[in-house]
Every structure is written in structure tokens, then in C-alpha cells.
């Protein structure tokens, strides 16, 4: 029996730990890791750096690049990508239909604290727009939510366990 490579999008608002958890998960799964922040066009980064939220017209080309990148990772991979709204996840699934989403959940106060204590182009002032755009994973979407509490390696191990359990229940 051959298994489809893991194609995972670690998602959530800014500050949820997508990069740290996604990178640790990729190491655990022995697949490549990409931070979708690195795939943003310069205009998107400049807009966010100035405290202006992206709109859908800004996001569509970026999400297409994210989806193509995930699809084209030969051995599978993990991408850290906000994928805040269902329509964004649906857009990724159009190109990478075997993608699985792992939504990192973190309470708003902790997100704010994290955003204020790190260096990143996304200023804390954009947290409200991120939270307003967030649509939690629905039961009919491929994936699950995981509380990002504890050490990064522990969170990644919990996610890996759930992924492996899903594979055993739904072999491909």
C-alpha cells in the first residue's frame, strides 16, 4: 500500500505559531517546510508593513502560489499559511486537493502578546483584521484544530499523532 505524501497547511492568525510548529512538524515528518510569508509579493509585504490589511485581490495571487508550491512538493510538505477564511482554503484545495489544514488555536490576548514581542512585518495593529477574517475550520473541511499550548515539539507531536490516526482510519 502506498500512502499519499503529507501536504499540510498549518494555519491561523498572525502570532499563532504557524512557522515554529510547522517547521517542527516538517522535521518530524521528514518533509520540506515553507513559510508562505516568504511567497508574498513585495507589494503585499509593504502594504502589511504599513498597517494596511490585505484584501482578497491581494490574496488570490499569493494563495495560488501557496497552492502550487504545496502541490509541487514531490515528497509532500508543510506550509505555514494564515488561510484564515474558508474561501482561501477552498482556493488552495482547487490546486492541491489532498491538502490537510491544521488550525492552530491561541486566545486573542496571547496572540497580541506574541505579536508585540517579535520582529515581523505584520504589526500588532493588524490583529483585529486577522481575527475578523478568521473562519474556523468547518467539520466538512479536511483537517482539524489543535491548541498551540506547551512546547513547540509537543504541539508538533500531537499533530503528528492526529495525522497518523487519520491515515489509519482513512487509508488511501
C-alpha positions as CSV (number, residue, x, y, z in Angstrom):
1,X,0.0,0.0,0.0
2,X,1.3,3.4,-0.9
3,X,0.4,6.5,1.0
4,X,-0.1,9.9,-0.4
5,X,2.5,12.3,0.8
6,X,1.5,14.7,3.6
7,X,0.5,18.1,2.2
8,X,-0.2,20.1,5.3
9,X,-1.1,23.8,5.7
10,X,-0.5,24.9,9.3
11,X,-3.0,27.8,9.5
12,X,-4.2,30.5,11.9
13,X,-3.8,34.2,12.5
14,X,-0.6,36.0,12.9
15,X,1.1,35.0,16.1
16,X,-0.5,31.6,16.4
17,X,2.9,29.8,15.9
18,X,2.5,28.6,12.3
19,X,6.1,28.9,11.5
20,X,7.6,27.3,14.6
21,X,5.1,24.5,14.8
22,X,5.1,24.0,11.0
23,X,8.9,23.7,10.9
24,X,8.9,21.3,13.8
25,X,6.2,19.2,12.2
26,X,8.0,19.1,8.9
27,X,11.2,17.8,10.6
28,X,9.1,15.1,12.4
29,X,7.5,14.1,9.1
30,X,10.8,14.4,7.2
31,X,9.3,16.7,4.6
32,X,10.1,20.2,3.3
33,X,8.8,23.3,5.1
34,X,7.9,26.6,3.6
35,X,6.6,29.7,5.3
36,X,4.0,31.3,3.0
37,X,5.1,34.7,4.2
38,X,8.2,34.2,2.0
39,X,5.9,33.7,-1.0
40,X,4.1,37.1,-0.6
41,X,4.8,39.6,-3.4
42,X,6.7,42.6,-2.2
43,X,3.6,44.8,-2.6
44,X,1.7,42.7,-0.1
45,X,4.6,42.8,2.5
46,X,4.8,46.6,2.0
47,X,1.1,47.0,2.5
48,X,1.0,44.9,5.7
49,X,4.2,46.6,7.0
50,X,2.3,49.9,6.7
51,X,-0.5,48.5,8.8
52,X,-3.0,48.0,6.0
53,X,-4.7,44.7,5.8
54,X,-4.7,42.7,2.6
55,X,-7.9,42.4,0.6
56,X,-8.9,39.4,-1.5
57,X,-7.5,40.9,-4.6
58,X,-4.1,41.0,-2.8
59,X,-4.5,37.4,-1.5
60,X,-5.7,35.5,-4.6
61,X,-2.3,35.5,-6.5
62,X,-0.4,34.7,-3.3
63,X,-2.8,31.8,-2.4
64,X,-2.4,30.5,-5.9
65,X,1.4,30.4,-5.4
66,X,1.0,28.8,-2.0
67,X,-1.3,26.1,-3.5
68,X,1.1,25.4,-6.5
69,X,4.1,25.3,-4.2
70,X,2.3,22.7,-1.9
71,X,1.1,20.7,-4.9
72,X,4.6,20.6,-6.4
73,X,6.5,19.4,-3.3
74,X,7.4,15.9,-4.6
75,X,7.6,14.2,-1.2
76,X,4.9,16.3,0.4
77,X,5.5,19.1,2.7
78,X,4.3,21.6,5.3
79,X,3.4,25.2,4.5
80,X,2.7,27.8,7.2
81,X,-0.1,30.0,5.8
82,X,-2.8,32.0,7.5
83,X,-5.6,30.6,5.3
84,X,-8.0,32.5,7.5
85,X,-11.2,32.1,5.6
86,X,-12.9,29.1,4.1
87,X,-12.8,30.7,0.6
88,X,-9.0,30.8,0.9
89,X,-8.7,27.2,1.9
90,X,-11.1,26.3,-0.9
91,X,-8.7,28.2,-3.3
92,X,-5.8,26.1,-2.0
93,X,-7.7,22.9,-2.4
94,X,-8.5,23.7,-6.1
95,X,-4.8,23.2,-6.9
96,X,-3.7,21.0,-4.0
97,X,-6.8,18.8,-3.4
98,X,-5.0,16.5,-1.0
99,X,-4.1,19.3,1.4
100,X,-4.9,18.9,5.0
101,X,-5.3,22.0,7.3
102,X,-4.2,22.2,10.9
103,X,-5.6,25.2,12.6
104,X,-3.5,26.4,15.5
105,X,-5.8,27.9,18.1
106,X,-4.5,30.5,20.6
107,X,-6.5,33.0,22.6
108,X,-6.5,36.6,21.4
109,X,-4.6,38.0,24.4
110,X,-1.8,35.5,23.8
111,X,-1.8,36.4,20.1
112,X,-1.4,40.0,21.0
113,X,1.4,39.3,23.4
114,X,3.3,37.3,20.8
115,X,2.9,39.9,18.1
116,X,4.2,42.6,20.4
117,X,7.3,40.6,21.3
118,X,8.6,39.5,17.9
119,X,10.1,41.1,14.8
120,X,7.8,40.6,11.9
121,X,6.4,42.7,9.0
122,X,2.9,42.1,10.4
123,X,2.3,44.8,13.0
124,X,0.1,44.1,16.1
125,X,-2.3,46.7,14.8
126,X,-3.5,44.2,12.2
127,X,-4.5,41.5,14.7
128,X,-8.1,42.8,14.7
129,X,-8.4,42.4,11.0
130,X,-7.0,38.9,11.2
131,X,-9.5,37.9,13.9
132,X,-12.3,39.5,11.9
133,X,-11.3,37.4,8.8
134,X,-10.8,34.2,10.7
135,X,-13.3,31.4,9.9
136,X,-12.5,28.3,11.9
137,X,-12.3,25.0,10.1
138,X,-15.7,23.5,9.5
139,X,-16.4,19.8,10.1
140,X,-16.6,19.1,6.4
141,X,-13.1,20.6,5.7
142,X,-10.0,18.3,5.6
143,X,-8.2,18.9,8.8
144,X,-8.5,19.7,12.5
145,X,-7.8,22.4,15.1
146,X,-5.0,22.0,17.6
147,X,-4.5,24.2,20.7
148,X,-1.0,25.7,20.4
149,X,-0.1,25.3,24.1
150,X,3.0,23.8,25.5
151,X,6.4,23.3,23.9
152,X,6.6,23.5,20.1
153,X,7.9,19.9,19.8
154,X,5.0,18.7,22.0
155,X,2.4,20.5,19.8
156,X,4.0,19.1,16.7
157,X,4.0,15.6,18.2
158,X,0.3,15.9,19.0
159,X,-0.4,17.0,15.4
160,X,1.6,14.1,14.0
161,X,-0.3,11.7,16.2
162,X,-3.6,13.0,14.9
163,X,-2.4,12.9,11.3
164,X,-1.3,9.3,11.7
165,X,-4.6,8.4,13.3
166,X,-6.5,10.0,10.5
167,X,-4.4,8.0,8.0
168,X,-5.2,4.7,9.8
169,X,-8.9,5.5,9.8
170,X,-8.9,6.7,6.1
171,X,-6.1,4.8,4.2
172,X,-5.5,6.0,0.7
